[in-house]
Amino acid sequence: QVQLVESGGGLVQPGGSLRLSCAASGISFSIFRLNRVGWYRQAPGKERELVAHIAGTGRIDYADSVKGRFTISRDNAKNTVYLQMNSLKPEDTAVYYCNMRSGTRSWWGQGTQVTVSS
């Protein structure tokens, strides 16, 4: 019953910005706030890679490739995690997936396409 739904993807020029959102349903806010949530991305022919995640404690980790450009945040009252992407590069082009982890279980969103091109 738990679902993650991403939104905010699209086409943007290099140097532009985009804000992704991921809303979780089927879970109470009291539980959601304890889980680690994050963003992964996968480009054609490449492995899925971590972009950023944020734990229930608030601890945040970023991939080296996005440090200083992307910001992850969460609004536990809305069961939502965000990814603000600035200074986008063509190398950022990928399908971006939302993820939530709790113990041994993990949930994935359907993905949203981000294309950075002039």
C-alpha positions as CSV (number, residue, x, y, z in Angstrom):
1,Q,0.0,0.0,0.0
2,V,3.0,2.3,0.4
3,Q,3.7,4.3,-2.7
4,L,6.2,6.9,-3.6
5,V,5.4,9.4,-6.4
6,E,8.0,11.7,-7.9
7,S,7.3,14.9,-9.7
8,G,9.1,17.9,-11.0
9,G,11.3,16.3,-13.7
10,G,11.6,17.8,-17.2
11,L,13.9,19.5,-19.7
12,V,16.3,22.2,-18.6
13,Q,19.3,24.0,-20.1
14,P,22.8,23.6,-18.6
15,G,23.2,25.9,-15.7
16,G,19.5,25.8,-14.9
17,S,17.6,24.6,-11.9
18,L,14.9,22.0,-11.2
19,R,13.1,20.9,-8.0
20,L,12.0,17.3,-7.6
21,S,9.4,16.2,-5.1
22,C,8.6,12.8,-3.8
23,A,5.4,12.2,-1.8
24,A,4.9,9.0,0.2
25,S,1.4,7.7,0.8
26,G,0.2,4.7,2.8
27,I,2.4,5.6,5.8
28,S,1.8,7.8,8.8
29,F,4.0,10.9,9.3
30,S,5.1,9.5,12.7
31,I,6.7,6.5,10.8
32,F,7.8,8.4,7.7
33,R,9.9,10.7,9.8
34,L,12.0,7.8,11.2
35,N,12.9,6.4,7.8
36,R,15.9,7.2,5.5
37,V,14.7,8.7,2.3
38,G,16.7,9.7,-0.7
39,W,17.3,10.1,-4.4
40,Y,19.0,7.9,-6.9
41,R,19.5,8.3,-10.6
42,Q,20.2,6.0,-13.5
43,A,21.4,7.0,-17.0
44,P,21.1,4.7,-20.0
45,G,23.8,2.0,-19.9
46,K,24.9,3.0,-16.4
47,E,24.3,1.7,-12.9
48,R,21.9,3.3,-10.6
49,E,23.7,5.6,-8.3
50,L,23.0,7.4,-5.1
51,V,22.5,11.2,-5.4
52,A,21.6,12.1,-1.9
53,H,19.8,10.7,1.1
54,I,18.7,12.0,4.5
55,A,18.2,9.9,7.6
56,G,15.5,10.3,10.2
57,T,18.1,11.9,12.4
58,G,18.7,14.5,9.8
59,R,22.1,13.3,8.6
60,I,22.6,14.0,5.0
61,D,25.0,12.4,2.4
62,Y,25.6,13.6,-1.1
63,A,27.4,12.1,-4.0
64,D,30.7,13.9,-4.8
65,S,29.4,14.8,-8.2
66,V,26.5,16.9,-6.8
67,K,28.0,18.4,-3.7
68,G,27.5,22.2,-3.7
69,R,24.9,22.0,-6.4
70,F,22.1,19.8,-5.1
71,T,20.2,20.1,-1.8
72,I,18.0,17.4,-0.2
73,S,15.4,18.2,2.3
74,R,12.3,16.7,3.9
75,D,9.0,17.8,5.2
76,N,7.9,15.1,7.6
77,A,4.4,16.6,8.2
78,K,3.8,16.2,4.4
79,N,5.6,12.8,4.0
80,T,7.6,14.5,1.3
81,V,11.3,14.6,0.3
82,Y,12.7,17.2,-2.1
83,L,15.8,17.6,-4.2
84,Q,16.7,21.1,-5.3
85,M,19.1,20.9,-8.3
86,N,21.0,23.9,-9.3
87,S,23.8,24.5,-11.8
88,L,22.7,21.5,-13.8
89,K,25.0,19.8,-16.2
90,P,24.4,17.5,-19.1
91,E,26.0,14.7,-17.0
92,D,23.0,15.0,-14.6
93,T,20.7,13.7,-17.3
94,A,19.0,10.5,-15.9
95,V,15.9,9.0,-14.5
96,Y,15.7,10.1,-10.9
97,Y,14.1,7.7,-8.4
98,C,12.9,8.3,-4.9
99,N,13.7,5.7,-2.3
100,M,12.6,5.1,1.3
101,R,14.3,2.5,3.5
102,S,13.0,1.0,6.8
103,G,15.0,-1.9,8.2
104,T,15.3,-4.6,5.5
105,R,12.5,-3.1,3.4
106,S,12.9,-0.6,0.6
107,W,10.4,1.2,-1.6
108,W,11.0,2.9,-4.9
109,G,9.1,5.5,-6.9
110,Q,8.4,5.2,-10.6
111,G,11.1,7.6,-11.5
112,T,11.0,11.0,-13.2
113,Q,13.1,12.0,-16.2
114,V,15.6,14.9,-15.9
115,T,17.2,16.0,-19.2
116,V,19.8,18.7,-19.2
117,S,20.5,19.9,-22.8
118,S,20.9,23.0,-24.8
